Amino acid sequence: MSNFDLRAPLPASVEFLTLSESSLSPSGWPASRFDAESQTVTLPSLREVELVGVKLRKGAMAALPASVERLRILNTRLPDSCFQSTQSLNQPHQAVVSPSRLAELDFSGNDNTAQELSDATTAWPHVTTLKLNDLSFNALWVYSNFPPSTPITQTAQNMDRLEVLEANGALFSDWDINYICHYLGGILRRLSIARCRLSNHAVTSIAITLTNLESLDISSCRGDSVMGHFHISYFMFGNLRPTLSFLNISDMNVDSDTVDRLRLCMPECEIVY
C-alpha cells in the first residue's frame, strides 16, 4: 500500500504488510474480533511488516499486533509518542509493552537513525535478529563523547537475547565491535560484518569473547593488517573452534597456506575463501 492514510483496521486475515509513503494510526492495525454466534475470538494473522517513508501517529507502534514477527523500518522516523499507548501518552517515561513474538528488526539502508535505533531496541529488547546492513550514523552524534557513546553501544546494552547480528557494510568502528563483544559475547550465534573496517584489535575481541559463535562472515573487510599475520588468525579461529561451523573470509588478505592450516585446525567448520 502506498500514499495511503491508514486509519481503519486492516482485515485480521492479512499476513504481510508493506506501507510506503503513507500515514499510520494505531487504529490501522488489524484487531482481534469476537464472534458472538460462535463464541470465538479471531486474532490478527499479521506476521511481517515493512514501513517505508511512513508517518507514524501517536501510539502507532505501541499498537503493533503481538502476532508480528518481523519488522523492517526504512526512512521512517520513530517519535517518542509512537511508542506510547493511549493510556500512557501523558506519561512520557512509561515504557511500551513489547509485542511478544517480534523476533527480527531490520534497519538496513537507513541514514542517521541513531535515536530511532536506540528507541526501537529499548521498546523491543527481546528481539533475537537485528539487521543493520549499509547503515550509517551522524558522526558528530556518535563520537561526541570519549569513550564514544555510539548507537551500537546502546543497542548492545538493550538487547540481552540477540543471537543474530547482520551489519554488512555498516560504518562500524573498533569501539562498536568491542561493545558488541562485551555485551553480547555469551549469546551471539551469528555475526555478519562483511565490507566493514576491521582491525586486528577487533579481531582479537571477537576471538576472546564470542565463545558461542556458530557463523562468522568477515568477507571483504578492510582495516589495519586484517588477517595479515597467521598468529592473529590462528589465535582467533583456534579460540572459536568448539562452536564455529561457518566462516567466510573471501576477498581478504589471507594466503592459501593460512587457509589450509585453518581447515586442518577446524575440520568441522565450512570455510569460504
C-alpha positions as a Markdown table, in Angstrom:
| # | Residue | x | y | z |
|---|---|---|---|---|
| 1 | Met | 0.0 | 0.0 | 0.0 |
| 2 | Ser | 1.4 | 3.4 | -0.9 |
| 3 | Asn | 0.2 | 7.0 | -0.5 |
| 4 | Phe | -2.4 | 5.9 | 1.9 |
| 5 | Asp | -3.7 | 7.2 | 5.3 |
| 6 | Leu | -4.3 | 4.0 | 7.2 |
| 7 | Arg | -6.8 | 4.7 | 10.0 |
| 8 | Ala | -9.4 | 1.9 | 9.6 |
| 9 | Pro | -8.3 | -1.6 | 10.8 |
| 10 | Leu | -6.9 | -4.0 | 8.2 |
| 11 | Pro | -8.6 | -7.4 | 7.9 |
| 12 | Ala | -7.5 | -9.9 | 10.5 |
| 13 | Ser | -6.5 | -12.3 | 7.7 |
| 14 | Val | -3.7 | -10.0 | 6.4 |
| 15 | Glu | -0.3 | -11.7 | 6.9 |
| 16 | Phe | 2.1 | -9.3 | 5.2 |
| 17 | Leu | 2.0 | -5.5 | 5.0 |
| 18 | Thr | 4.2 | -3.1 | 3.1 |
| 19 | Leu | 3.3 | 0.5 | 3.7 |
| 20 | Ser | 5.1 | 3.2 | 1.7 |
| 21 | Glu | 4.9 | 7.0 | 1.7 |
| 22 | Ser | 1.8 | 6.8 | 3.9 |
| 23 | Ser | 0.5 | 7.7 | 7.4 |
| 24 | Leu | -0.3 | 5.1 | 10.1 |
| 25 | Ser | -2.6 | 5.5 | 13.1 |
| 26 | Pro | -2.8 | 2.9 | 15.9 |
| 27 | Ser | -6.4 | 2.1 | 14.7 |
| 28 | Gly | -5.0 | 0.9 | 11.4 |
| 29 | Trp | -3.6 | -2.4 | 12.7 |
| 30 | Pro | -5.7 | -5.5 | 12.4 |
| 31 | Ala | -7.6 | -6.1 | 15.6 |
| 32 | Ser | -8.8 | -9.3 | 17.3 |
| 33 | Arg | -12.6 | -9.9 | 16.7 |
| 34 | Phe | -15.1 | -11.7 | 18.8 |
| 35 | Asp | -17.8 | -13.7 | 17.1 |
| 36 | Ala | -20.9 | -13.7 | 19.4 |
| 37 | Glu | -22.6 | -16.5 | 17.4 |
| 38 | Ser | -19.7 | -19.0 | 17.6 |
| 39 | Gln | -18.2 | -17.5 | 20.9 |
| 40 | Thr | -14.8 | -17.5 | 19.3 |
| 41 | Val | -12.0 | -14.9 | 19.0 |
| 42 | Thr | -10.2 | -14.3 | 15.7 |
| 43 | Leu | -6.7 | -13.0 | 16.3 |
| 44 | Pro | -4.7 | -11.0 | 13.7 |
| 45 | Ser | -2.6 | -13.1 | 11.3 |
| 46 | Leu | -0.1 | -10.3 | 10.6 |
| 47 | Arg | 3.5 | -11.6 | 10.7 |
| 48 | Glu | 5.7 | -9.3 | 8.6 |
| 49 | Val | 5.6 | -5.5 | 8.3 |
| 50 | Glu | 7.6 | -3.2 | 6.2 |
| 51 | Leu | 7.4 | 0.6 | 6.8 |
| 52 | Val | 9.0 | 2.8 | 4.1 |
| 53 | Gly | 8.7 | 6.5 | 4.5 |
| 54 | Val | 5.8 | 6.3 | 6.8 |
| 55 | Lys | 4.5 | 9.0 | 9.1 |
| 56 | Leu | 3.7 | 7.4 | 12.5 |
| 57 | Arg | 1.0 | 9.0 | 14.5 |
| 58 | Lys | 0.7 | 8.8 | 18.3 |
| 59 | Gly | 0.6 | 5.3 | 19.6 |
| 60 | Ala | 1.2 | 3.7 | 16.2 |
| 61 | Met | 4.0 | 1.4 | 17.3 |
| 62 | Ala | 2.6 | 0.7 | 20.7 |
| 63 | Ala | -0.5 | -0.8 | 19.0 |
| 64 | Leu | 1.7 | -3.2 | 16.8 |
| 65 | Pro | -0.1 | -6.6 | 17.0 |
| 66 | Ala | 1.6 | -9.2 | 19.1 |
| 67 | Ser | 1.5 | -11.6 | 16.1 |
| 68 | Val | 4.2 | -9.6 | 14.2 |
| 69 | Glu | 7.5 | -11.5 | 14.0 |
| 70 | Arg | 9.5 | -9.4 | 11.5 |
| 71 | Leu | 9.6 | -5.6 | 11.2 |
| 72 | Arg | 11.5 | -3.5 | 8.7 |
| 73 | Ile | 11.8 | 0.2 | 9.0 |
| 74 | Leu | 13.2 | 2.4 | 6.2 |
| 75 | Asn | 13.3 | 6.2 | 6.1 |
| 76 | Thr | 10.7 | 6.3 | 8.8 |
| 77 | Arg | 11.1 | 8.4 | 11.9 |
| 78 | Leu | 10.1 | 7.0 | 15.2 |
| 79 | Pro | 9.0 | 9.8 | 17.5 |
| 80 | Asp | 8.7 | 9.1 | 21.2 |
| 81 | Ser | 4.9 | 9.4 | 21.0 |
| 82 | Cys | 4.6 | 6.5 | 18.6 |
| 83 | Phe | 5.8 | 4.1 | 21.3 |
| 84 | Gln | 3.3 | 5.2 | 23.9 |
| 85 | Ser | -0.1 | 3.6 | 24.2 |
| 86 | Thr | -3.2 | 5.8 | 24.5 |
| 87 | Gln | -3.2 | 5.2 | 28.3 |
| 88 | Ser | 0.5 | 6.3 | 28.6 |
| 89 | Leu | 0.6 | 9.4 | 26.3 |
| 90 | Asn | 0.5 | 11.7 | 29.3 |
| 91 | Gln | 3.3 | 9.7 | 31.0 |
| 92 | Pro | 6.3 | 10.0 | 28.6 |
| 93 | His | 8.6 | 7.8 | 30.6 |
| 94 | Gln | 6.3 | 4.8 | 30.7 |
| 95 | Ala | 7.7 | 2.0 | 28.6 |
| 96 | Val | 5.6 | 0.4 | 25.9 |
| 97 | Val | 4.5 | -3.2 | 26.2 |
| 98 | Ser | 6.6 | -5.2 | 23.6 |
| 99 | Pro | 4.9 | -7.5 | 21.1 |
| 100 | Ser | 5.5 | -11.0 | 22.4 |
| 101 | Arg | 6.5 | -12.5 | 19.1 |
| 102 | Leu | 8.7 | -9.8 | 17.4 |
| 103 | Ala | 11.9 | -11.6 | 16.6 |
| 104 | Glu | 13.5 | -9.7 | 13.8 |
| 105 | Leu | 14.1 | -5.9 | 13.5 |
| 106 | Asp | 15.6 | -4.6 | 10.2 |
| 107 | Phe | 17.0 | -1.1 | 9.9 |
| 108 | Ser | 19.1 | -1.8 | 6.8 |
| 109 | Gly | 19.8 | 1.1 | 4.4 |
| 110 | Asn | 18.9 | 3.9 | 6.8 |
| 111 | Asp | 21.0 | 7.1 | 7.4 |
| 112 | Asn | 21.3 | 9.0 | 10.7 |
| 113 | Thr | 18.9 | 6.7 | 12.6 |
| 114 | Ala | 20.8 | 6.7 | 15.9 |
| 115 | Gln | 17.9 | 7.8 | 18.0 |
| 116 | Glu | 15.4 | 5.6 | 16.2 |
| 117 | Leu | 17.6 | 2.5 | 16.7 |
| 118 | Ser | 18.1 | 3.3 | 20.4 |
| 119 | Asp | 14.3 | 3.8 | 20.9 |
| 120 | Ala | 13.4 | 0.7 | 19.0 |
| 121 | Thr | 15.7 | -1.6 | 20.8 |
| 122 | Thr | 14.6 | -0.2 | 24.1 |
| 123 | Ala | 10.9 | -0.8 | 23.2 |
| 124 | Trp | 11.7 | -4.4 | 21.9 |
| 125 | Pro | 14.7 | -5.7 | 23.8 |
| 126 | His | 13.7 | -9.3 | 23.3 |
| 127 | Val | 14.5 | -9.2 | 19.5 |
| 128 | Thr | 16.8 | -12.1 | 18.5 |
| 129 | Thr | 17.7 | -10.9 | 15.0 |
| 130 | Leu | 18.9 | -7.4 | 14.2 |
| 131 | Lys | 19.8 | -6.3 | 10.6 |
| 132 | Leu | 21.8 | -3.1 | 10.1 |
| 133 | Asn | 23.2 | -3.6 | 6.6 |
| 134 | Asp | 24.8 | -0.5 | 5.0 |
| 135 | Leu | 23.8 | 1.6 | 8.0 |
| 136 | Ser | 25.5 | 5.0 | 8.7 |
| 137 | Phe | 25.1 | 7.4 | 11.6 |
| 138 | Asn | 25.6 | 11.1 | 12.2 |
| 139 | Ala | 29.3 | 11.2 | 13.0 |
| 140 | Leu | 29.0 | 14.2 | 15.4 |
| 141 | Trp | 26.4 | 12.3 | 17.5 |
| 142 | Val | 28.4 | 9.1 | 17.5 |
| 143 | Tyr | 31.8 | 10.5 | 18.6 |
| 144 | Ser | 30.8 | 13.4 | 20.8 |
| 145 | Asn | 31.9 | 11.5 | 24.0 |
| 146 | Phe | 35.0 | 9.7 | 25.0 |
| 147 | Pro | 34.9 | 6.8 | 25.1 |
| 148 | Pro | 32.3 | 7.1 | 22.3 |
| 149 | Ser | 28.7 | 6.5 | 23.2 |
| 150 | Thr | 27.6 | 5.1 | 19.9 |
| 151 | Pro | 24.2 | 3.8 | 18.8 |
| 152 | Ile | 25.8 | 0.3 | 18.8 |
| 153 | Thr | 26.8 | 0.8 | 22.5 |
| 154 | Gln | 23.2 | 1.4 | 23.5 |
| 155 | Thr | 21.8 | -1.3 | 21.2 |
| 156 | Ala | 24.1 | -3.9 | 22.7 |
| 157 | Gln | 23.2 | -2.9 | 26.2 |
| 158 | Asn | 19.5 | -3.0 | 25.4 |
| 159 | Met | 19.4 | -6.4 | 23.7 |
| 160 | Asp | 20.1 | -9.3 | 26.0 |
| 161 | Arg | 18.7 | -12.0 | 23.8 |
| 162 | Leu | 20.3 | -11.1 | 20.4 |
| 163 | Glu | 21.5 | -14.2 | 18.6 |
| 164 | Val | 22.0 | -12.8 | 15.0 |
| 165 | Leu | 23.6 | -9.5 | 14.1 |
| 166 | Glu | 23.8 | -8.7 | 10.4 |
| 167 | Ala | 25.6 | -5.5 | 9.6 |
| 168 | Asn | 27.3 | -5.9 | 6.2 |
| 169 | Gly | 28.8 | -2.6 | 5.0 |
| 170 | Ala | 27.9 | -0.7 | 8.2 |
| 171 | Leu | 30.1 | 2.1 | 9.4 |
| 172 | Phe | 31.4 | 0.3 | 12.4 |
| 173 | Ser | 34.4 | 1.4 | 14.5 |
| 174 | Asp | 36.6 | -0.6 | 16.8 |
| 175 | Trp | 34.5 | 0.7 | 19.7 |
| 176 | Asp | 31.4 | -0.7 | 18.1 |
| 177 | Ile | 33.0 | -4.2 | 17.7 |
| 178 | Asn | 34.3 | -4.1 | 21.3 |
| 179 | Tyr | 30.8 | -3.2 | 22.7 |
| 180 | Ile | 29.2 | -5.9 | 20.7 |
| 181 | Cys | 31.6 | -8.4 | 22.0 |
| 182 | His | 31.4 | -7.2 | 25.6 |
| 183 | Tyr | 27.6 | -7.2 | 25.9 |
| 184 | Leu | 26.7 | -10.0 | 23.5 |
| 185 | Gly | 29.6 | -12.4 | 23.9 |
| 186 | Gly | 27.7 | -15.1 | 25.6 |
| 187 | Ile | 24.5 | -15.1 | 23.4 |
| 188 | Leu | 25.5 | -14.0 | 19.8 |
| 189 | Arg | 25.5 | -17.0 | 17.5 |
| 190 | Arg | 25.8 | -15.4 | 14.1 |
| 191 | Leu | 27.8 | -12.3 | 13.2 |
| 192 | Ser | 27.9 | -10.9 | 9.6 |
| 193 | Ile | 30.0 | -7.8 | 9.2 |
| 194 | Ala | 31.2 | -8.1 | 5.6 |
| 195 | Arg | 32.6 | -5.0 | 4.0 |
| 196 | Cys | 33.2 | -3.4 | 7.4 |
| 197 | Arg | 36.5 | -1.9 | 8.7 |
| 198 | Leu | 38.1 | -4.5 | 11.0 |
| 199 | Ser | 41.4 | -4.0 | 12.8 |
| 200 | Asn | 43.5 | -6.7 | 14.5 |
| 201 | His | 42.3 | -5.4 | 17.8 |
| 202 | Ala | 38.7 | -6.0 | 16.8 |
| 203 | Val | 39.6 | -9.5 | 15.5 |
| 204 | Thr | 41.1 | -10.3 | 18.9 |
| 205 | Ser | 38.0 | -9.1 | 20.7 |
| 206 | Ile | 35.8 | -11.4 | 18.6 |
| 207 | Ala | 38.1 | -14.3 | 19.4 |
| 208 | Ile | 38.2 | -13.8 | 23.1 |
| 209 | Thr | 34.5 | -13.0 | 23.8 |
| 210 | Leu | 32.2 | -14.5 | 21.2 |
| 211 | Thr | 32.5 | -18.0 | 22.6 |
| 212 | Asn | 29.2 | -19.3 | 21.3 |
| 213 | Leu | 29.6 | -18.1 | 17.7 |
| 214 | Glu | 28.4 | -20.5 | 15.1 |
| 215 | Ser | 28.7 | -18.4 | 11.9 |
| 216 | Leu | 31.1 | -15.6 | 11.1 |
| 217 | Asp | 31.2 | -13.5 | 7.9 |
| 218 | Ile | 34.0 | -11.0 | 7.6 |
| 219 | Ser | 34.4 | -11.2 | 3.9 |
| 220 | Ser | 35.7 | -8.1 | 2.1 |
| 221 | Cys | 36.6 | -6.5 | 5.4 |
| 222 | Arg | 39.3 | -3.8 | 5.3 |
| 223 | Gly | 41.4 | -2.4 | 8.1 |
| 224 | Asp | 44.8 | -2.4 | 9.7 |
| 225 | Ser | 46.6 | -5.6 | 8.6 |
| 226 | Val | 43.4 | -7.6 | 8.8 |
| 227 | Met | 44.3 | -11.2 | 8.9 |
| 228 | Gly | 47.7 | -10.2 | 7.6 |
| 229 | His | 49.7 | -12.4 | 10.1 |
| 230 | Phe | 49.0 | -16.0 | 10.7 |
| 231 | His | 49.3 | -15.8 | 14.5 |
| 232 | Ile | 46.3 | -13.4 | 14.6 |
| 233 | Ser | 44.1 | -15.7 | 12.5 |
| 234 | Tyr | 45.2 | -18.8 | 14.3 |
| 235 | Phe | 44.5 | -17.3 | 17.7 |
| 236 | Met | 41.1 | -16.1 | 16.6 |
| 237 | Phe | 39.8 | -19.3 | 15.0 |
| 238 | Gly | 41.5 | -21.6 | 17.4 |
| 239 | Asn | 39.5 | -20.0 | 20.2 |
| 240 | Leu | 36.2 | -20.3 | 18.2 |
| 241 | Arg | 36.8 | -23.9 | 17.1 |
| 242 | Pro | 34.4 | -25.5 | 19.6 |
| 243 | Thr | 31.3 | -23.8 | 18.2 |
| 244 | Leu | 32.2 | -22.2 | 14.8 |
| 245 | Ser | 30.6 | -24.1 | 11.9 |
| 246 | Phe | 30.8 | -21.5 | 9.1 |
| 247 | Leu | 33.5 | -18.9 | 8.3 |
| 248 | Asn | 33.6 | -16.6 | 5.3 |
| 249 | Ile | 37.0 | -14.9 | 4.7 |
| 250 | Ser | 36.7 | -14.4 | 1.0 |
| 251 | Asp | 38.2 | -11.3 | -0.6 |
| 252 | Met | 40.5 | -10.9 | 2.4 |
| 253 | Asn | 44.3 | -10.6 | 2.9 |
| 254 | Val | 44.6 | -14.3 | 3.7 |
| 255 | Asp | 47.0 | -16.6 | 1.8 |
| 256 | Ser | 46.3 | -20.2 | 0.8 |
| 257 | Asp | 48.7 | -21.6 | 3.3 |
| 258 | Thr | 46.8 | -19.9 | 6.2 |
| 259 | Val | 43.5 | -21.3 | 4.8 |
| 260 | Asp | 44.9 | -24.8 | 4.7 |
| 261 | Arg | 46.1 | -24.5 | 8.3 |
| 262 | Leu | 42.7 | -23.2 | 9.4 |
| 263 | Arg | 40.9 | -26.1 | 7.7 |
| 264 | Leu | 43.3 | -28.5 | 9.4 |
| 265 | Cys | 42.6 | -26.8 | 12.7 |
| 266 | Met | 38.8 | -26.8 | 12.2 |
| 267 | Pro | 37.8 | -29.7 | 10.1 |
| 268 | Glu | 34.1 | -29.4 | 11.1 |
| 269 | Cys | 34.0 | -25.7 | 10.0 |
| 270 | Glu | 32.9 | -24.8 | 6.5 |
| 271 | Ile | 35.4 | -22.1 | 5.3 |
| 272 | Val | 34.7 | -19.9 | 2.3 |
| 273 | Tyr | 37.8 | -18.5 | 0.9 |
